[in-house]
Amino acid sequence: MEILSQDVSHNSDTGTKYDRINYVCKKDDVWIKTEIPQKK
């Protein structure tokens, strides 16, 4: 797996920010997106 992109997303209702990372495995054509809350 390699990181395809990463950025910060947010929930406009709560103001919570998330580290968003998109992974890809080109060999198996698998794509995964994670959104993990940032620590305060």
C-alpha positions, 0 to 999 in steps of 0.5 A: 500500500502506498499513500496516494494523498492526504489532507484535512477534512472537517465536520461543519456541524461539530467543528471536528477536524480529521486527518484524511489519508487515501491509500492505494495498492495498484497491484490488487486495485484496492483503495482505502480512505481513512479519516481519523480525528485530530488530537486536541 
